[in-house]
Amino acid sequence: MSESKPPTPTPGDTYKGWLFKWTNYIKGYQRRWFVLSNGLLSYYRTQAEMGHTCRGTINLATANIAVEDSCSFVISNGGAQTYHLKASSEVERQRWITALELAKAKAVRMQAESDDSGDDCPSVPPTSGQGGGCRNSEVQSTLRTMTSKVEDLSTCNDLIVKHGSALQRSLSELEGIRGGGDMGDKIRQVTERATLFRITSNAMINACRDFLSLAQNHNKRWQKALQTERDQRIRLEETLEQLAKQHNHLERAFRGATVLPPSFSNPALGNKTGVSGKGDASDEDDDNEFFDAMEDPAEFITVPADPKYHRRSGSNVSGLSSETGMDDQSVNFDEQSLASNLESPQPLELEPVRQRRTRIPDKPNYYLNLWSIMKNCIGKELSKIPMPVNFNEPISMLQRLSEDLEYYELLDKAAKCQSSLEQMCYVAAFTVSSYSTTVHRTGKPFNPLLGETFELDRQKECGYRSLCEQVSHHPPAAAHHAMSEKGWSLRQEITLASKFRGKYLSIMPLGSIQCIFEKTNNHYSWKKVTTTVHNIIVGKLWIDQSGEIDVVNHRTGDRCHLKFAPYSYFSRDVPRKVTGVVTDQEGKAHYVLSGTWDEKMEFSRIMQSSKGENGTEGKQRTVYQTLKAKEIWRKNPLPDGAENMYYFSSLALTLNEPEEGVAPTDSRRRPDQRLMEDGRWDEANAEKQRLEEKQRIARREREREAVKAASSPEEGTHQDNYQAMWFEKTDDPVSGETLHVYKGGYWETKDQGSWDMCPNIF
């Protein structure tokens, strides 16, 4: 079989050729066809076998290449596979050695990149249109090729330094030899190393030539393409702005022509209601932008009510009574009651007993590749996977749960309401407000240790105090109880179930939240929606809330159905939108709520409802005619420098502030959390591992005690008979749910200063 001289190997190319492979002591070296491709060296008996039968393959990323003599060399991956190979000549062996070393270096780099994927991807601006997609793909392909060439140049440079040093040593040794039998061996060694140096130099020159050619060919094209993309983006932004304005005008025209009552379209009637005559109808629409029609999948739309509902004349009141079934007194009472709660001056706040802190140490700039850790967690329950504090924020889940009370004033106002339907509006707004602190909070709270507690005593400043306790470890569950002097109490038990889906992380809160008002004995309950953390693999993390909540008054049967719309890039609605309808026990709607869970909520009274046209999904949507919307809740602004303090709110900044007199199990006393807040993350990680191991040992001890106490070994196996310190599990007769309820004793124990019964969990 004729042999053709193989070409000089270049970085990244497939290298093929004949080599002699040692088989056994009987057959010795046998001629085999070897193929080097993508970091793998494979061999076949003949070239014809390449299509169907491979005799063996070795991965160069973990292999060691050693030279035995002028023609022989060995490739081994640590004992499992070892190839003793021999080339037909010394020059041929040098070509193979160079090709194998280049392929090994590239395989090692590819393996490292797979472990650190998502960080080194070139960032290319997105383009629009089919042509833009082609250009984007072309640029990415070229960037990958050029990156590969640069890496090949680096590898060749290392090889040249290595072989150049060896050649220099041989030349120095050759100069020291004045004669003798070693002269021939030294000359052959110098020749061998010089050949290897020449081959490597040629490979580097070829790689430099390819890189230079690519750079010259694409430089002008990239500049032109970049300018084209910028121009297209500017034109697209201008077009979208014009379309948005046209769409807004069309919606207003549509409402004025088909939805609104004829009397509302009459400017004379509008002026009689007290609306200023300055400007045209569009000025008036700006004030009622809350009533714009929603997306087609929405179950209802709202429009401004007929102006006659705003009048106080007897004829109009009688008309209202006949159409809606409500008398003049009920309408006036509810509207005045709502207005008094929103617009009446607030009483002077009590002087705080202590000055709370307004800053915490800035977050250190620690780098950590999220994907390198999360890729092994796909499909698993994250609460069972140990995570470094680099992903955390310096508060525990118990403290995060206490943040629900940031807008406690909504419950204070609800306690003053005479109408249960009005009270439902405030409770629903309080439900939405608990999500406002999550919009930028991508950090993970510390998982509480079993028996860990957290008290939030704001009785002298705000009239309430609360207590949280971790009542279960697997599954992790926290119980929370809050009580106010204003006549309301809040209790909840939350268990978090989380799943990592690859691109996003879903957190599903399980459990119920209940609010009870002493004056009216109204008992409300609801559940939380799903929280989703997006861009886990690449990009900036962002959080969304989606799902539906039913707030139920178990005493009266009133209900508020809240819908958290998931974010959609193609939606016309504002992001993070929340809508809701308050209905009585007969299903009749009385109030509409709308807004966003990260900014504010508004509500308006329903005056009349009717069935509208079918939506895109074939559903007949309800049209509500409402009074002008009023703001019921608005988010407090973040403190200055919040971006450097984990985006904590003013309340969150005070939660981990050291405080005297709290229980030994309080989250403020947790050492790893305190170390992280101080910026000592390495020490915090070590302390976190110590606490988690201590908790595992305590749990195994409880299981052993349960086995000893059981009547039979099988009956007690794997039981963890842990009893919470301040909560007990009971069945709620009103809601019918089973949850941990505060059994009392904590605040009395704190007043006495006796914490001897508390376990040593830290």
Residue, then its C-alpha position, 0 to 999 in steps of 0.5 A: m500500500s502506497e504511503s503519501k507524506p502527511p502534511t505538517p499538522t496545523p492547530g484544529d485540523t484532523y490528523k491521520g496516518w499510519l503508525f505501528k502499535w504494540t499488540n502483544y509479545i507474539k505479534g509485536y508491533q502491527r501497522r494501524w491507521f490512526v485518526l486524531s480529531n476533536g481531542l480523541l485519538s482513534y485507530y483502525r486496522t485499515q482505512a476502510e474500517m473508519g466507517h464502521t469499526c473503531r478498534g480503540t479511542i483514547n481521550l487526550a485531555t487526560a492522557n500523558i504523552a512520553v517519548e521513548d526513543s527516536c521513533s517510539f512514543v507512549i500515550s497513557n491515560g493513567g493505566a486504563q489505556t496505554y498505547h505503545l506506538k512507533a513511527s516509520s521515521e524520526v521526522e514522522r514521530q515529531r509530526w505526530i508528537t506536535a499534533l498530539e500536544l496541540a490536540k491535548a491542549k485544546a481538549v483541556r481548554m474545552q473541558a475547562e470551558s464546559d465546567d465554566s460554561g456561560d461566562d466566556c460567551p461573546s456578547v453580541p447585540p441582538t438583531s432584528g429581521q431575518g438578515g439580522g439573524c444571519r449576520n448575528s450567526e455569522v459574527q458569532s461563528t467568526l468570533r468562535t473561530m478567531t478565539s480558537k485561533v488565538e488559543d492555538l497561538s498561545t499553545c504554539n507559543d508555549l511549545i516553542v518556548k519549551h522546544g527552544s529551551a531544549l534546543q538551546r540546552s542541546l547546543s550548549e552540550l554540543e559545544g562542551i563536547r570536544g570529541g568521543g563517541d557521544m558526538g553522534d548521539k548529541i548531533r542526532q539529539v540536536t537535529e531532532r529538537a531542531t526539527l521539532f522546533r521547526i515544525t512547531s514554528n511552522a504551525m504557529i506561523n500558519a495560525c498567525r497567517d489564518f488569524l491575520s487573514l480573518a481579522q483583515n477580511h472581517n474588520k470593515r464588514w463588522q464596522k459596516a454591520l455595526q453601523t447598520e444595526r445602530d441605524q435599524r435600532i433607532r428607526l425601530e424605536e421611532t416606529l414603535e413610539q409612533l405605533a404606541k401613540q396611534h394605538n393609544h388614540l385608537e383605543r380612546a376612539f374605540r371607547g368613546a364610540t362603542v363602550l361608553p354610554p352616550s351621555f358620557s360622550n356629551p361634553a355638556l354633561g361632562n362639564k356639569t360633573g365638575v370636570s374642567g373644560k380645558g382641553d379635549a376629551s383626551d385630557e379627561d381620558d388621561d385621568n381615567e387611564f386605569f380603566d383602559a381595556m385589558e388583554d383579550p384573555a382577561e375576564f373583564i374590562t372596566v370603563p368609567a361609570d355614567p356621570k349620573y352616578h356622581r350626582r347627589s340629586g334624588s332622581n339620579v339616586s332613585g335611578l341608581s337604586s333601580e339599576t343596581g339594587m343599592d340605595d342612596q345611603s349605602v353608596n354615600f356611606d361606602e364612598q365617604s368611608l373609603a375616602s376618610n380612610l385614604e384622605s383623613p390626616q394620620p395621627l401623629e406617630l409615636e416617638p420611637v424608643r430607639q434609633r434604628r440603623t439605616r445602613i449595613p456594610d456594603k456587599p463585597n464584590y465576590y465573583l462566583n459562577l452560578w452555573s458551575i454550581m447550579k448545573n448539578c442541581i437541575g430537577k432537585e429540591l434546592s432546600k436539600i442542597p448545601m449552597p455557599v453564602n455567596f448566593n445569600e443575603p444576610i437575613s434568614m427566611l424567618q426575617r424575610l417572612s417578617e417583612d410581610l408586615e412592612y405595610y401593616e398600616l393597611l391592616d390598621k385601616a382595615a380594622k377601622c372599616q365598617s363594611s366587610l367589602e371595604q375591609m376586603c380591599y385593604v386585606a387584598a392590597f396588603t396581600v399584594s404589598s408583601y411582594s413589593t420587596t422582592v423585585h430586586r432581591t435576587g439573593k437567597p435568605f439563609n435556611p433557618l435551623l430547626g428551632e431558630t426563632f425571630e422576634l420583631d417587636r414594634q409595639k411601642e413604635c407601630g403597635y404590633r409585634s410578631l414571632c417566627e419559629q422554624v417548626s420543621h426541617h424536612p420539609p422546611a416549614a416556618a410558623h409566624h404569628a403577629m398581633s397588633e393593638k389596633g385589633w388584628s392578628l396575622r398568622q401563617e405557616i409557609t413551606l417552600a418547594s423549589k425546583f431548578r429548571g435550567k434557565y429559571l428557578s421556581i419557588m412555590p410557597l405552600g401553606s396558608i396565611q390568615c388574618i383575623f379582626e377582633k371587632t368584626n370577627n372577620h376571618y380571612s385566609w389566602k395563599k401565596v403565588t409562585t416566584t420565578v427567578h429568571n436568567i439563571i444560566v446567563g444574563k442579569l437575574w430578574i424576578d417575576q410573580s405569577g399565579e392567582i390568589d383567592v382571599v376569602n372572608h370565612r364569616t361573610g363569604d366575601r371573596c377577592h380574586l387576584k390575578f398576577a399576570p406573568y411577564s410577557y415581552f409581547s404584552r401591551d400591559v405594564p409589567r408585574k400587573v395585578t388585577g382583582v375583583v371583590t365579590d360578595q357571597e352571592g358572587k356580585a362584584h362590588y370593587v375592582l382592584s388594579g395596579t402592579w405588585d412592585e409599585k402601587m394598587e388602586f381600587s374603584r367602586i363598581m356601579q353597574s356591570s354588563k356582559g360584553e362581546n366575546g374575547t379571543e378565547g370565546k369567553q364573554r367578558t364582563v364590563y364594569q362601569t366604575l367610579k374614579a379609581k383611588e390609590i390604596w397602597r404605594k410602595n415606600p422608596l428604597p433607602d439611598g445606596a440600596e443597590n450596595m446593600y442587597y436592595f434592602s428596604s428600610l425595614a429590612l435594614t433593621l431586621n438583623e440589627p443586634e438587640e438585647g434581650v432576644a432569645p438565644t435562638d434568635s436569627r440575630r445571634r446566628p454567627d454565619q449570618r452575622l459574618m456574612e453581613d460583616g463581609r467575612w464570607d470565607e469565615a461565614n461559609a465555614e461557620k455555615q457548614r459547622l452549623e448544618e453538620k451540628q443540625r444533622i447530628a442533632r436530628r440523628e440523635r432524635e431519631r435514635e431516641a425515637v427508636k428506643a422509645a417506640s414499641s418496635p424498632e420498625e415503628g420508630t425508624h426515621q421518625d423525628n419527634y421534634q416539638a416546636m417551642w412556641f407553636e403547636k399544630t392544631d386544626d383551625p375550625v373556621s378555615g378547616e386547615t391544619l397549621h402551627v398556631y402560637k401557643g403563648g409564653y414567648w413574650e412573658t419569658k422575655d420579660q422574665g429574662s429566663w431562656d433556660m429551656c431554649p435549645n443550643i442550636f448555634 
